[in-house]
Amino acid sequence: MANLTLKELLSRHAVEGALCAPMDRQWVQCTACGHRCKIPPGRDGICKVRYNEGGTLMVPHGYVAGLAVDPIEKKPFFHVLPGSNALSFGMLGCDYHCAYCQNWITSQAIRDPAAGSRPSIVTAEHLVGIALEQKIPVLTSTYNEPLITSEWAVEVFTLARTYGIRCSYVSNGNGTPEVLAYLRPFIDFYKVDLKGFNPKHYRELGGRIDAVLETIRALKEMQVWIEIVTLLVPGFNDSPEELREITRFLVSVSHDIPWHVTAFHQDYRMTEPHPTQARELLRAAEIGREAGLRFVYAGNLPGQMGRYENTYCPTCDELLVERVGFTVKRNLLREGRCRKCATVIPGVWS
């Protein structure tokens, strides 16, 4: 096993995929992500982990490359069970190749030998057993791009839901109608990384902004709880004009969608921009509020974000959830309502 290449090792942990359509000459079209790869026999999709073996699409199964218990605020979900933990698991591979990826050890492992990640073989029963033993209410597929490993996530989530465990994705949002319909019976919460609003920059990262915007709209229509994160990269996606475009779009979907702006630090292959400063996050957060978003958060610089770490009532401005970083100091909600004026606060609170 030690002498196997990563690709050879992963081929031992692959099963026939559900998210695909047959084509002529044993080609298959994958529908797990917005690339919709048309894959000839013996070749991989863009993600490098979904591949055509003799006319059958093979997909990842039965392993993790990352497994941890995290505060749910770290995902970040700020309107889901404040103060709870989530059991986070991930596999290998991604359909993007972001130069600043903060999870590149897993997401870029197949493209970049420097990552050095190897899979750990597990079963769905093992993962759900950890959650049950530790009384963890949420399972989250994250670390790599979960859309490209959706068949495995659904196997885990199917079992988890029989025990009342809720399930979530932390994703770049490069979805398709097929994968969202496949996931909908098993998924409760979805965080989308909206990486900007510039189509050219999205192409540089390996994606298409249109697919991400359609995913956000579709999740809202499907009544999946969604929160949006934009990693603010100086000089890349932080102009006031682009931030206004992002926030106008989100308001057009729902002014109740929580929008998180988080701080960039040099990582992976992007070492040029300076780390995002507190004043830059606060400026972005103000743009979100001015656009009409009712729940705007600024993160990754604990203690420096003032009101933007907390949840306030959009009607009377009463403090409802007080946080420092990923720690909930006080949760003053009363059955999902403002304790002062009884306004219903959107989210999943119990």
Salt bridges, closest charged atoms under 4 A:
ASP44 OD1 - LYS7 NZ 3.02
ASP70 OD1 - LYS74 NZ 3.82
ASP70 OD2 - LYS75 NZ 2.95
ASP112 OD2 - ARG269 NH2 3.29
GLU151 OE1 - ARG50 NH1 2.80
GLU155 OE1 - HIS61 NE2 2.79
GLU178 OE1 - ARG36 NH2 2.65
ASP188 OD2 - ARG161 NH1 2.90
ASP193 OD2 - LYS191 NZ 3.69
ASP193 OD2 - LYS195 NZ 3.73
GLU204 OE2 - LYS200 NZ 2.79
GLU214 OE2 - ARG217 NH1 2.48
GLU227 OE1 - HIS260 NE2 2.72
ASP256 OD1 - HIS255 NE2 3.90
ASP256 OD1 - ARG294 NE 2.65
ASP267 OD2 - HIS265 NE2 3.27
GLU280 OE2 - HIS274 NE2 3.06
ASP317 OD1 - ARG307 NH2 2.80
GLU318 OE2 - ARG339 NE 2.84
GLU322 OE1 - ARG330 NE 2.76
